[in-house]
């Protein structure tokens, strides 16, 4: 069967149909664009509303104590026992650590014996030394008088020819010896009197012995380390059997008292800080528990490396679970308004440092400069530029000023 070639006129309806369809589709697109332009761009809007507004700074911080006490040994010795563990609460004077004290106990015993000996010597001088010296003085005085009388008689008898000159020399020598013994007796009495040299030496020996005993007792006391303050043990760096060296910290205590929190705040928030501001705090280990704190210190300078300022907060009633160096979340309230006109902060834009919004008026977007106040919980206070109930374009949608809008309230 032979097919006949199609005539040129048979393809014309098909080409015509395609052109018709294409032109129709273009018209529909054009109509849609015109309709969209006339109807406006669909955007979400938010409304300026009044309500409570709270401005706060949220930061992460740590628990710290205002001071720490490092307990160190004053002597070199072997540790015989450690009575506390890390985290344990201690009272003033409680035993923390003990050294082997046999050597120092012996030193104390020796010093006490020396003191007893010195005190006995002082008592002996007072009770026996002075009376004996006085008795010796009386005897020396009698001997001196007797020697003087004998010398005088010998001299008289020598003049009468009864004695020889040698006998006079012997009498004179006896007189001189008696005078010397008398002088020695007088000196002995003087030295044994309360202000005499013997008494002063004896009293000095007693004081020296007492000082030696005090040193020995002090060294013995060093063998037992006691808590200088009430608090809690933070670190323990020693175990029984260790040899401690003077000055090396063996235990670290956190004194009982006011608990502090410390945090670093971005320097851009420096102007918002003021001593006395209240904070709500929770420990990361106990997120469901909260306690109050008060801003008590603001560092006078900014940390250039971090670009932050240090703050410290006092905790008037710290919870029992709070521990030193715990991480905490701090919600520091810097200001509050019971009634404030505000917008979501993401609807506020800036140009050259000046805040503005796209206000929706008569179905179109218009740029409106605003003045801001507090910022908190994602909302910014509008001090000037908008009235309550006015709508603005939500978010940062890019729209030309004067654009026609189809608005939808943000959910």
Beta strands, then each sheet from edge to edge (+ up, - down):
strand 1: 41-47
strand 2: 49-65
strand 3: 69-72
strand 4: 77-82
strand 5: 89-90
strand 6: 95-99
strand 7: 224-226
strand 8: 231-236
strand 9: 243-244
strand 10: 249-255
strand 11: 259-266
strand 12: 278-283
strand 13: 286-298
strand 14: 308-315
strand 15: 327-344
strand 16: 349-351
strand 17: 354-361
strand 18: 364-369
strand 19: 371-376
strand 20: 379-384
strand 21: 391-393
strand 22: 405-409
sheet 1: 21+ 1- 22-
sheet 2: 19+ 20- 15+ 2- 11+ 14- 13+ 12-
sheet 3: 3+ 10- 8+ 5-
sheet 4: 7+ 6- 4+ 9-
sheet 5: 16+ 17- 18+
end
